[in-house]
Amino acid sequence: MTHTLGRPTIRVSGANHLRVVLTGENSLVSTQWPSSVRKVFGQGSLAMAEGATHISRKKIIIKAFTHEALENYIPSILDITRIYLRKWTSEKETLGYNECKELAFALAAKILMGSDFDQEYVTEISSTFEKMIYNMFSLPLLIPGLGLWKVRTFVISCSLITNKRSTEIFDIPN
């Protein structure tokens, strides 16, 4: 055992040892997220839940990923993928990583949020999300300029972008 940032930490090598650790979660070991991550996700999120709470939330969420549910997503996945393939083949140069990331966000927006978002929106939200991820694991201090402050700003920005877009889609008056 060693310590990382003042927290007890174990290092494991070998498949048999790793299996023991992974199957012994909540009895032998427990997951601990850095406080900056806990602040961003919040105590109510699946990632932060433990034990019975985690199991009950996971059972609800996993329904969206059953074989039957996934089969229902195929038409949307094909439609959105075709749009991106047409875009990529019409351009002289395509940055594969960025484009695939945007495709993933477009698919998530449609499948998880049930909304069709234009490519400008997907580009904006994808870029914002990436900046948030880069700053997620940071000192747990909410001070302007530090990582957690940036993450908070990005979360607020994503929320505002999504709310603005939802208002446009559903013609909700301001």
C-alpha positions, 0 to 999 in steps of 0.5 A: 500500500502507498499513499496518493495525495494523502489517501491510502492507495493500492497498486495491483498487478496481475490478472488474479490480483486484479480480479480479487480487487474488482470483485471485492469492491465495497468489501475489500476496497472502495472507490474514492473520487477526488473531491473536485470530481465529487463536487462536479458530479454531485452526491445524487449521481450514479458515479458517486452512489454506493451500495444499495443506492448505486444498485437501484439507480443503475437498474433504472439507467441500464434499461436504456441500454438493453438489447431492445432499447439499443435496437430502437436507437438504430434508425437515429444512429444511422440517420445521424451517421449518414449526415456526418459521413456526407459532411466528411466526404464533402470536405477536402480535409477532415480532422478525424478525432474532432469529427468522431467526438462531435458524432458521438455528442450528436448521437448522445444528444439524440439518444439520451436527450431525445433532441436533434441538435444542429452541428454548430450546437454539437461543436460548441457543447463538445468543445465545452465538455472537453475543456471540462474534462481536462480540468476535472481532476484538479485541486478542490478549491473554487478559486477563479482561474483554477481547474474546479472554477473552470469546470464549474464555469463549463458546467454552467455554460453547458447548462445554459447552452442546453437550456437555450437550445431547448427553448428554441426547439420547443418555442418556449417564450423568454 
